[in-house]
Amino acid sequence: MKVPGTKRFSTKLGGLLFVLPSIIAVAVFVYGMILWTLNISLSNRTSGYVEKVEYIGLKNYTDLVVDERFTHALSNLVKFTVTFMLATLLAGFIMSLLLEKGIKGEGFFRSFYLYPMAISFIAMGTAFRWLFFNEKGEDAAGLNLLLRSVGLGFLQNDWILSENGAMYSMAIPAIWQMSGYVMALFLAGFRGIPDEMREAARVDGATEFQIYRQILFPQLTPTILTIFIILGHVSMKMFDLIVGINGKSYGTQVVAVYMWEATFDAGNQAKGTAISVFILVMVALVVVPYLRHVNKQEAYR
């Protein structure tokens, strides 16, 4: 005699056993490491030996508020993030708008725009270190030489050595790499809008500009939200591109780079982990509300 529900229970148990190794791995190497990092950030631990490891509460965090190097790195990150997100969003949107009509050779242009995504940030940083060569005039190289060659020599500048414009220059390679990805997201958003909506608007006498402005663009709001979340997440953790271009130089140092310097160069594990927790909180403040929003939408469907 079969017990009702036995097959369903065995199926659920089999599924649980199948994913159990992944659950354990995530619990140990993700959440366990987060808790360990938080534990260190509340102590006076360094990379060397201390006579007694003591818990000092939030002192490492309050010290960051008055740490000039940390506030400088945070200011640089804000400049980089705002420039990177807005310019990448605009560039990706324009490219998707050009491809949205299904032009001839669309497959080639999609691949061409997406190609930079295949390059790692550290490799791109190494290449742009040469492109940002700051010599001008006859000694120009990289972008300055290109500008001089096309008659735009007046646009030559110090790039990453500029006191006020270094972080804006740093955003250029990141924009170049991520704009193709943003283009693909926008293009998917456009293609997800039923053609019947456009045809109905044309029948009602709407112009192409009105169709885009009043019908298509409002439909892209979820796509834009997703893009902002992804770009913000990438920007806040930016490390390899910055180091690849200008090393750990003070002028272009962001929070992740300062975290590395504090932890490994200065040997202050407690301070470094406090900075890493700060980065985690910044990312969580962006990602968690988005995930809640997505889950609510899925629940309504």
C-alpha positions in Angstrom: 0.0 0.0 0.0 1.4 3.3 -1.0 1.4 6.2 1.5 -0.2 9.3 -0.1 2.4 12.0 -0.7 5.4 9.6 -0.5 6.5 10.2 -4.1 6.2 14.0 -3.7 8.2 13.9 -0.5 11.0 11.7 -2.1 11.1 14.1 -5.1 11.6 17.1 -2.8 14.2 15.2 -0.7 16.1 14.3 -3.9 16.1 17.9 -5.0 17.3 19.1 -1.6 20.1 16.6 -1.6 21.1 17.7 -5.1 21.5 21.3 -4.1 22.8 20.7 -0.6 26.5 20.9 -1.5 25.9 24.3 -3.1 23.9 25.5 -0.1 26.8 24.4 2.2 29.4 26.0 0.0 27.5 29.3 -0.1 26.8 29.2 3.6 30.5 28.7 4.4 32.4 30.7 1.7 29.9 33.6 1.3 27.9 34.2 4.4 30.5 32.6 6.7 33.2 34.8 5.3 31.0 37.9 5.6 30.5 37.1 9.3 34.2 36.5 9.7 35.0 39.8 8.0 32.5 41.6 10.2 34.1 40.0 13.3 37.6 41.2 12.4 36.3 44.7 11.6 35.1 45.0 15.3 38.6 44.2 16.6 42.1 45.6 16.7 43.6 42.8 14.6 46.5 43.5 12.3 48.5 41.3 10.0 51.2 40.9 12.6 51.0 39.4 16.0 49.3 41.3 18.8 49.5 40.4 22.4 45.8 40.4 22.8 43.1 40.7 20.2 40.4 43.0 21.7 37.0 43.9 20.4 36.7 47.7 20.1 33.2 47.9 18.7 32.6 50.5 16.0 35.8 52.4 16.5 37.2 51.3 13.1 34.1 52.6 11.4 34.0 55.9 13.3 37.7 56.4 12.5 36.9 56.1 8.8 34.6 59.2 9.0 37.6 61.4 10.0 40.1 59.6 7.8 41.1 62.0 5.0 42.3 59.3 2.7 39.0 57.4 3.0 36.9 60.5 2.4 39.1 61.3 -0.6 38.7 57.8 -2.0 34.9 58.0 -1.4 34.8 61.4 -3.3 36.7 59.8 -6.2 34.3 56.9 -6.3 31.3 59.3 -6.4 32.8 61.2 -9.4 33.6 58.0 -11.1 30.2 56.4 -10.5 28.1 59.3 -11.6 30.1 59.8 -14.8 30.3 56.1 -15.6 26.6 55.4 -15.0 25.1 58.4 -16.9 27.5 58.2 -19.9 27.2 54.4 -20.2 23.4 54.7 -20.0 23.3 57.4 -22.7 25.8 55.6 -25.0 24.0 52.2 -24.7 20.6 53.8 -25.3 21.7 55.6 -28.4 23.3 52.4 -29.8 20.2 50.4 -29.1 18.0 53.1 -30.7 20.1 52.9 -33.9 19.8 49.1 -34.0 16.2 48.9 -32.8 14.7 49.2 -36.3 16.5 46.1 -37.5 19.1 47.7 -39.8 21.1 45.8 -42.3 24.1 44.1 -40.7 22.6 44.3 -37.2 24.3 41.1 -36.1 27.7 42.5 -37.0 27.1 45.8 -35.1 25.7 43.9 -32.0 28.9 41.8 -31.9 31.1 44.9 -32.5 29.5 46.8 -29.7 29.6 43.8 -27.3 33.2 42.9 -28.0 34.7 45.1 -25.3 32.8 43.0 -22.7 35.2 40.1 -23.6 38.2 42.1 -22.3 39.0 42.1 -18.6 39.2 45.3 -16.7 42.8 44.7 -15.8 43.8 44.2 -19.5 41.9 47.3 -20.5 43.5 49.3 -17.7 46.9 48.3 -19.0 46.1 49.4 -22.5 44.6 52.7 -21.3 47.6 53.4 -19.2 49.5 54.0 -22.5 46.5 55.8 -24.1 46.4 58.3 -21.2 50.0 59.3 -21.8 50.0 62.9 -20.7 52.8 64.4 -22.8 51.5 67.0 -25.4 52.8 68.6 -28.6 55.6 66.8 -30.4 56.0 64.3 -27.6 52.4 63.3 -27.6 51.3 59.7 -27.5 48.1 57.7 -27.1 44.9 59.8 -27.0 46.9 63.1 -27.1 48.6 62.0 -30.3 45.3 60.9 -31.8 43.7 64.3 -31.0 46.7 66.1 -32.5 46.6 64.0 -35.6 43.0 64.9 -36.4 43.4 68.6 -35.7 41.9 68.6 -32.2 45.2 69.3 -30.4 43.4 71.9 -28.2 41.6 69.0 -26.5 44.9 67.4 -25.3 45.2 67.3 -21.5 46.8 65.5 -18.6 44.1 62.9 -18.4 44.7 60.8 -15.2 47.2 63.3 -13.8 44.7 66.2 -13.9 43.7 67.2 -10.4 40.1 67.8 -11.2 39.5 65.5 -14.2 41.4 62.3 -13.3 38.3 60.3 -12.3 36.3 61.5 -15.3 39.2 60.2 -17.5 39.2 56.9 -15.5 35.5 56.4 -16.4 36.2 56.4 -20.2 37.4 52.8 -20.5 34.7 51.6 -18.2 32.1 53.4 -20.4 33.6 51.9 -23.5 33.5 48.4 -22.1 30.0 48.4 -20.5 28.0 50.5 -23.1 27.7 47.5 -25.4 26.1 45.5 -22.6 23.7 48.3 -21.8 22.9 48.4 -25.5 22.0 44.7 -25.4 19.7 45.3 -22.4 17.9 48.2 -24.0 17.6 46.3 -27.3 16.0 43.4 -25.4 13.6 45.9 -23.8 12.6 47.3 -27.2 12.1 43.9 -28.7 10.0 42.8 -25.8 7.4 45.5 -26.6 4.6 44.0 -28.8 4.5 45.4 -32.4 0.7 45.7 -32.0 1.2 48.6 -29.7 3.1 50.5 -32.3 0.7 49.6 -35.1 -2.3 50.8 -33.0 -0.6 54.1 -32.3 0.2 54.6 -36.0 -3.5 53.9 -36.9 -4.5 56.6 -34.4 -2.2 59.0 -36.2 0.7 59.1 -33.8 4.1 60.2 -35.2 7.2 58.1 -34.7 8.5 60.6 -32.1 5.2 60.3 -30.2 5.3 56.5 -30.4 8.8 56.4 -28.8 8.1 59.2 -26.3 4.7 58.1 -25.1 4.6 54.3 -25.7 8.0 52.8 -26.0 10.1 54.8 -23.6 7.7 54.3 -20.6 7.9 50.6 -21.2 11.6 50.6 -20.7 11.4 51.8 -17.1 12.2 48.3 -15.6 15.1 48.0 -18.1 16.5 51.3 -17.0 16.2 50.3 -13.3 18.0 47.0 -14.0 20.8 48.9 -15.8 21.3 51.3 -13.0 21.5 48.5 -10.5 24.1 46.6 -12.5 26.2 49.6 -13.3 26.1 50.8 -9.7 27.2 47.4 -8.5 30.1 47.3 -10.9 31.2 50.9 -10.1 31.2 50.5 -6.3 33.5 47.5 -6.4 35.8 49.0 -9.1 39.4 47.9 -8.4 41.2 46.2 -11.2 40.6 49.0 -13.8 41.8 51.7 -11.5 44.9 49.7 -10.5 45.6 48.7 -14.1 45.6 52.3 -15.3 47.3 54.2 -12.4 48.2 51.7 -9.8 47.4 52.7 -6.2 48.1 56.3 -6.8 46.5 58.7 -4.3 45.0 60.9 -7.0 42.8 58.2 -8.5 42.3 56.0 -5.4 38.8 54.7 -4.8 37.4 52.9 -1.8 38.2 49.3 -3.0 41.8 50.3 -3.8 42.2 52.0 -0.3 40.8 48.8 1.2 43.6 46.8 -0.4 46.2 49.3 0.7 45.0 49.3 4.3 44.7 45.6 4.5 47.9 44.3 2.7 50.2 47.3 2.4 49.7 48.9 5.7 48.9 45.6 7.4 45.8 46.8 9.2 43.3 44.0 8.8 40.7 45.5 11.1 40.6 48.8 9.1 40.7 47.0 5.8 37.8 44.7 6.7 35.8 47.7 8.0 36.2 49.3 4.6 35.1 46.1 2.9 32.0 46.0 5.1 31.3 49.6 4.1 31.5 48.5 0.4 29.2 45.6 1.1 26.7 47.9 2.7 26.8 50.3 -0.2 26.1 47.5 -2.7 23.4 46.0 -0.5 21.6 49.4 -0.3 21.4 49.3 -4.1 20.8 45.6 -4.8 18.4 44.6 -1.9 15.6 47.0 -2.7 15.8 46.0 -6.4 15.6 42.3 -5.5 12.6 43.0 -3.3 10.9 44.9 -6.1 11.5 42.0 -8.5 10.2 39.5 -6.1 7.0 41.5 -5.6 6.5 41.7 -9.3 7.0 37.9 -9.6 4.5 37.4 -6.8 1.8 39.4 -8.6 2.1 37.4 -11.8 
